[in-house]
Amino acid sequence: MADPETQWKVQLREHIAAGAMHDSAERCDAPKCHPETRVAVQDELVGWIENGDQEEDPKKIVWVTGPAGGGKTAIMGSTADTCREKGLLACCFFFSSFTGSTNRRFKRCLIPTLAYQLIQDDGLRDVGERILSCVERNPAIFEKNLKVQLDQLLLQPLRESGRNMESPKAIFIDGLDECQAEQHGDIPRTRQEAVRANEADQKEILHALLKASNDPSFPFRIVIASRPEPAIQSFFTEFARHTTRRIFLDDKYNPDADMLLFLEAKFAEIRREYQLSASWPPSDVKQTLVENASGQFIYVATAMRFIEESSAPPQELLDQVMALRRQDVSTNPFAPLDALYTHILNSSAKPLLAALWLSLIFLTGHLEDQETDKKLPARFTQLFLESSPGEASYVFRGLNSLVSIPPTDDHTSPYSLFHKSLTDFLEDPSRCGSLYADDRYELYDARYLQIWKNKGPATPLAALEKGVFIHQFSEMFVDHLFSLLMEQNFEMYDVAWWPPLPLFRNSFEMQLVSKMSPCLQVHQNGDAQGASKARLGDSRQTEIAAP
C-alpha cells in the first residue's frame, strides 16, 4: 500500500501537463538556439535572474516578446536549460496550441504543473510537503479557479515554509498567446467568441502571475514569452507597467548576425554530406537569405530544412528558394515567409489537398482523441484521410520541412508542425491565397461517412489493425453525426455491424439507429434505468474487424 505522500503526489500528477515541462520527451524536438546564437538575449535573461535585485529599479517579471518566427520559444528553451545547469530553474510551462498534448493549450494544468515541479526540488522539500498537504486537505482544488489554485498550491505553502532562497530561481512561461479557452457545452463558439474567450484566460493567467510576483513570500522571478497580441500588450501597459521589464526581439539583439551563424553551420553540414566545395554557397547567398528573413528566424530554419531534404540535390533546392520573388515587407512583414510556405506546399504532388489536410489536422479539433484531447496518431489520421492506399505518403512527400512525419512503423506518434506560423498562414486567405481550405469540414464529413459505408478505411488492413482502427474511429463522435446519417440512403449502409461499437452503447443512439434501418430491432429491458439492448434481426452480428 502506497504511503500517503505518494498517494497525493500521484493525484497531483494526474492534473499536470507533463509535456509542458522544458525537458519533457514531448519537447525533445522543440526549437533551441543554435550554439553561439541569440547569446545577447540569453545572457540578458540569465543576468537578470542572477542579479536583478541589484538593479536601480528591480523587477520581478520579464516579458519577452516579438513577432511570430522571431525565436522566442528557442530562446526560452535554451535559457531554461542554462538556468537548470546553474541551479536557477524553479519550474516551467510551455504552452502550445498546435503540437504536443492538448492539455498544453489550457490554463487548468498550469498551476498544478508548476506545483508538481516544485515538489521535485530537493532544496524545496518543505514547500513540497505543504503542497501535498494542500492536495490532501482539498482534493477538489483542481476544480477551483486559477486564483484559488495559485493561493493554495503555491503561495500558502511558500508563506508557511517561511524560507528565504539561497539563490534566485526563475519560472518560465512560454507561448502565453497560445493558451486557449476550453469549450464548455455543445454550442460551438464563433471565431470572435473564441478569440475573446482565449484573451480572457490569458489575462486571468497574467493577473495571477502578477499577484504572485507582488506577494512578499514569493521568491521567484517570472519570465513570460508571447507574441505582442493586443490583450497581452494591454495588460502589461495598464496593470504591470511598473513591475515588468520588457525585452523586444528587434535589431538590438542583432538577429541577422545570429542567422548568419546558423546558416553557416547548416551549410557546413550539407557540404560535408554531399562533399561540396568549401566556398559553397557564395557569401552573398547567405546574406540574401538573412535579408529575406526580415528578422524572422523561422524563415531561415524552414529554408534550411527544405534545402536539407533529399528530394533533389541541395544546389537545386537552394536555387528554388533563391528564385522566389523578393517580397515587399513594408506592407506585410510575413511576405517572404508566406512565399516560402507557398513554394514548399506547391512542391507537393497535390498542393491543394496537402493544404486541405494540414488545415483539417491542425485547425480543427476533429482529429483528436475525444477523451484525452490529444492529436490522434499519424497512422490513424493517414488511414482516415486517404481515399486510396498510399495517398498520404504521396501528398505529404516534399513537406518534411513543414511537418514532422513519424516513420511508417510508428503507430502512436501524431503529425506535428515545426512552427505555429504555418497555421497562421493556412487560416488567413489573404496570406495563403489559392491554398486556403474553406472546405475542410466538408472533407471531414465525406471521409467520415465513406468509412461508415465501407466498414473501414480505403487501405486494406490486417484484421487486428483494422479492429483497432474501427474501434478508435467509432469513438469519433461529432455533434452533427446523426443529422449527417439521417440524410443518407441507408440502403448504401450495412448498419448491422454498428451496435457493438463504442458510439452506440447507450439507449439514445440505439433508438436513432433503430429508426434508420429496419434490419435492427431494439428492445427495451426492464431495468430501473431503462437501458436498451440491441440485437440484430437476422442474427448476423458482424465482427468489428469484418471486411
N, C-alpha and C positions, 0 to 999 in steps of 0.2 A: 504493500500500500504506500502510495506516494506521500511524502511529508507535506504539511500544509503550505510551506513556502513554494514547493514545486507545483502544487495544485493551482495556486493563484498566479504563478508565473505562466503556467500553461493557459490559463484563462485569459491573461493579458495577451499572450502570443496569438490567440485566436482572433484578436481585433486589430492586428497591425498590418501594414503593407510592407512585407519583408523586402519586396523588390525595390522599394523607395530608398533603402539604405545605400550609401555611396559605394559600398564594397559588395553589394549583392551579386549573386550569379546572374541575375536578370540584367544587370548593368555591365556585364563583362565586356560588351562591345560598345558601351556608351562612349561618346567622344571625350577624348582627353587632349590636353595641349601637347603638341609635338615638342620633343626636347628642345630647349633653348628658345621657345616661342612663348609669347604672352607673359614674359618674365616680369615686365614692369608692373602689370596689374596684379599678378600673383604676389610679388614682393610687397606691393602696397597693402594688400589684404592681410598678409601674414604679419607685416609690421604693425598694422592697426590692432590686430588681435593681441599681439605680444605687448605693445606699448601704448595702446590707445588712451590709457588713463593719464599718461604724461603730457597729452596734448593740451593746448591752451583752452580749448573748448571740447572736452571729451564727449563722445557719442557712444551709445550702446548698440546702435543699428547702422549697418551699411546697406545701401540699396545699389546693387549692380544692375545697370540697365543699358539698353541699346537696341537697335533694330534686329529683326529676325536674321539669323545667319551670322551674327557677329561673334559667336563663340562663347556665349555666356555659360552654357552647360559644361563645355570643355574646361573653362576657367574654374568653375565651381568644383567640378570633379577632381581636377588636378590640385587645386588648393586644399580641398578636403584631405586628399592623400598626404600632402605635405604636413598638414596640421596633425594628422594621425601619427605620422612618424615623429613629430616633435612633441607629442603628448598634449596638443592644443585642441583636439576634436572632442566635443561633447556628443553631438548627435546630428543627424541629417534627415531631410526628407526631399526627395527628388520627384516632383510632380511630373506626370506625363499623360497627355491626353491621346496619344496616337500610337504608343507602343508599350509593351510590357503588361503587367497585371492591371486590370481595370480599376482596382482599388487605389491605384496611384493617382486616379483622377479626382478623388473625392476628399472632402475635409474630414469625414468621420474617422479616418485612420490616422490623421496627423498627430494628435496628442498621444494616443496610445503607442504609436511607433516611436516618438521621441522618448516617452517614458520607458519603453522597453529597452532602448539603447542605454539609457542611464543606469538601469539596474545591472547591465553587463559590466559597468565600470567598477573595477575593484577599489578605486580611490573614492568612490561614492557609495560604498556599501550601506552606510547608514541611511542615505537618501533612498536607495533601492528598497531597503526593508520597509520604509514608510510608504513607498509607492505600492508595494504588495499588500500592506495592511489596509490601504485605502480600497484596493480591489476586494479584499476580504470583507470589509465593512459594508461595501456598497457594490455588489456585483453588477448592478444595473447602471453603473457610472458610464458605460459605453453608449447608453441610450440618451445621455444628457446632452445639452447643447455645449458648444465649444468652450464657452466661458466657464461653465461648471467643471468640465473636464480639465481645463487648464489649472483652475484653482485647486482642485482636489488631487489630481495626479502629478502636478508639478510644483505649484507654488507652496501648498501646505507642507509637503514633505521637505522642501528646502527650508521653509521657516522653522519647522520643528527640529531639523538637524542642526540649525544654527551654525553651520560650518562656514569658514572663510576659505576660498580656493587658494591653494598654494601657488598655482599659476593660472593665468586666464585660459578659458576654454570657449569655443565658439559653436553655435548652432547654425547649420547651413540649410536654407530653404530655397530650392531651385525650381524654376518654372512655375511660379505662382500664377501667372496668367493662363496656365493650362488647367488650373483647378476648375472643375465643372460641378454644377449643382445636380444632385441626384433627382431622378424623375419619380415623383410620388403620385399614385393614381394612374388611371388608364388613359386620361386625355393628354395626348402629346402637346408639348409646347410649340408655339410658333417660334421662328428663329429669333424674333425680337424678344419674346418672353424668355427664351433660353439664355440670351446674352445678359439680360437683366438679372436672371437668377444666378448665373455664373459670377457676375460682378458683385452681387450681394454676398456670396460665400467668400469671395476673395477679400472683400473689405472686412468681413467678420474675422477672418484669419489675421489680417493686418491689425485690427483693433486688439485682438487677443495678444498678439506678439508685442504690441506697444505697451499694453498693460503689464505684461511680464517684465519688459525692459525697465519699466518705472518702479517695479517692486524692489525695495532695498534688499530683500533676501535672494533675489535672482542674480546669480553671479556670472551669467554667460553673456557673451557678445552674440549678436544675431546678424548673419549675412543673408540677405534676401536677393534673389536674382529673378528678373522678369523683363518682359518687353514693357515699354512705356505706354501701356494701354491707358485710356482716359480715366477709368475708375481708380486704377492704382496710382497714376500720376496725381490725381485729385487728392487721394488720401495723404500722400507724402507732402503735398503742398499745404493742405488745410489742417491736418492733425499732427503730423510728425516732422514738420519743417525744422524745429529746433532740437530734435532728438536724433536726427538721421543725417548721415554723411552719404553723399551720392557719388557714385563712380559711373560715369557715362563712357561707354566704349567708343570713343571717337579717335581722331587723329593724334590726340595727346599721347596715346599708348602705342603709336607707330605700328598699326596693324599691317601696313604694307611691307615693312621690313620682316615682320614675323611670317607673312605669307611667302615672301621670297625664300626664307629659310626652309619653310615647309616644302615648297615646290622643288628646291634643290635636292632635298633629301629624297623626295619621291622619285624625281627623275633619275637620281643616282641608283635607286633600286631597279628601275626599268633598264638603265644602261647595263647593270651587272647581269640581269636576267637575259637580255637579248644581245649582249656583247656589242654594245654600241660605242661609238666614239666618245671620248671624254668631253668633247665640245658640243655634244648633243644634249638638249636643243640649244640654239643660239640664245644669248642672254636677253635679246630683245623680245623673244617669245615669252619668256618668264615675266618680263616687265609688262607686256601686253595683257597677260592673264591677270596680273595683280591690278592693273588699271581697270580691266573689265569687272573685277570683283567689287569695286566701289566700297571697300571696307568689309565685305561680307565673306567671312572665312568659308561659309558653306559653298560658295561658288567654286573656289579653288579645290576644296575637298571633293566635291561632286565631279568636277572636271577630271581630277586625277583618278578617281575610281573608274570613270569612263575610259580613260586612256589606258589604264592598267588591265582592262578586260582583254580576253584572248580572242575576241570576235574578229579582230583584224590586227595587222601589225601596228605597233604603237605610233609610228610616224603618220600612218593613215588616219588613225583616230585623233591624233593631235591636229592634223590638218583640218579635220571636220570641225573641231572646236574653234580653231583659229579662223575658219571661214564664216563663222556666224557673224552676221552683220553687226557692226558696232552700234550699240544701243545708246540712246539719249537718256541719261539718268536724271536729267533736270526735272522732268515731269513724273517719272516712275523709277525710283531707285532700285526696283527689283527687275528692271527690264533685261539686264544681261542674264540674271538667273532664270528668268522666265524663258528667254531664248534658249538657254542650255537645257532646261527641263523639256521644252517643246521638241528640241532636236533629239534628245535621248528617247522620248516617248515615240517619236516618229521613226526611230530606228527599229521599233518592234514591227513584226510582220503584220500585225493588226493594231495600229496605234489607237484607233477609236475604242476598240474592245479592251485594250490594255488600260486606257484611261477610265473606261466604264467599270472594269473590275476593281481597279485601285480605289475608285470613288465608293463603290459598294462595300469594299472591305474596310476602308479607313474613315469614311464619312458617315456611315450609318452604324447602328448597333445591332444589325440583323445577324451578322456572322460572329456572334459572341455566345458563350455559354450562358443560358438564362439564369442559372443558379449562382455561378461564380463571377459572372460579368467579364470573364477573360476571353480574349480572342480565341476562336476555335483553331485547332491545329491546321497548318497549311495543307496537309494531306486531305483533311475533310473539306476545306474550302475549295481546293482544286477539284475534288470529285463533285462538289455541289455545283460549281460554275461551268464545268466542261459540258459541251454538247456533243463532243466526240472524244474518243480516247487520245490522250497526249496533247490536247489543245492548250492546257495551261503552260506546259514547257515551251510550246510554240509561241504563245502570246507574250510570255514574260522573258523570252530569250533576248538578251541585249539590255535588260533593265537591272542588272546586278549593281549598277552604280546608284540606283534609287531605292531598291528593295532588297532586304536581306531574305534570301530564299533558302529555307532549310534543305539539306541533302535529301535525296529520294528515299533513303532508308530511315529518315527521321519522321515518325508519325505523330509526334507530340508537340513540336515547336510551331508557333504561328508565323505567318508572314509579319515582317516588321519594316518600318521605314527608317532610313538613316537620319532624317530630319523632318520636323513638323512643317517646314516651309513648303514641302511638296503638297500637303493637304491644303495649305493656304492657297497655293497655285490652282489646285484642282477645283476648289469650291468657288472660285472667282472667275466668272466668264470673261470679264474684261482682261484677265491675265492669261488664261489658257485658251481662249478663243474657240476654235472648232473642236478642241478636245474636251470641252465642257460636257459632262454627262448628266443631263437633266432627267434621264430615263432609268436611273439606277434602281429605283424602287420597282419599276415595271419589269426589269430584268430579274430581280429577286422573285417576284410573284410568278413569272413564267417558269423559272427553273424549279421553284418550289412545287408548282402543280405538275410539271413534267416528271419529277421524281416520284410523286404520288401515283401518277398514271403508269409509269414504267416499273414501279416497285423496286427502284434502285437507280443509281447513277448511270451515266452513259458508258462509263468504263467498266468492263466486266471484272468482277472481283471474286476471290475465293470465298467460300461460304462464311468462314469466320470473320474476315474483314468486312464482308457485306453486312453481316449481322451487327457488327459494331457500328458501321455507318448508319444503317437504318434505325437502330436504337437511338443514336445521337440525333439523327435527322428528325425523328418523330417528336423529340422534345423541343424542337424549334417552333414554339408557338408564337404566331403573330396575331395581333388583335383583330385583324380582318380576315383571318383564315376561313372561318365558316361562311362569311359573305362571299369570299372567293369561290369556295367549293359549291355553294348553292347556285352559282351562276353557270356551273359546268353541266354538261350532258353526262349523266352518271353511267350511261351505257359504255362510256370510254374507260371507266374505272372498275377494277376488281376490288371492291371495298371489303370483301370477305376477309382480307388479311389484316384489316385495320385494328379490330378490337384488342388484340394482345399488346398493342403498342402503348408507350407511356402517355401519349397525348390523350388517349381515350379511356382513361382509367376511372373517371367519375361519371356520375349519373347525367350531368348536364350535357357533356359532349356525346355520350352514347345515345341520348334521346335525339340529338340533332342528326347523328349518323343514321339512326333508325328511320328518320323521316326521309333521308336521302335515298335510301335503297330498299327495295322490297326483299332483297336477299338476306336481310338481317331481321331477326325477331328479338325484341328487347323485352324482358320480363322483369317486373319489379318483385323483389323478395320482400319478406315481411319483417325485416329488422327495424329497429327504432329509428334508424337514420334514413330509411327508405332508399338505401343504395340499390343501384340496378346491377343486374347481371346480364351479360350478353352471351347468346350462343348462336352459332351460325345455323341458318335454316337448312342448309344442305349438308351439315356436319363436316364441312371442308374447312377446318381451321388450319390455314396455311402457316407454315413456319415463317418466322421473321425473315430468315435469310433465303426464303424460296425465290427462285428466279422469276 
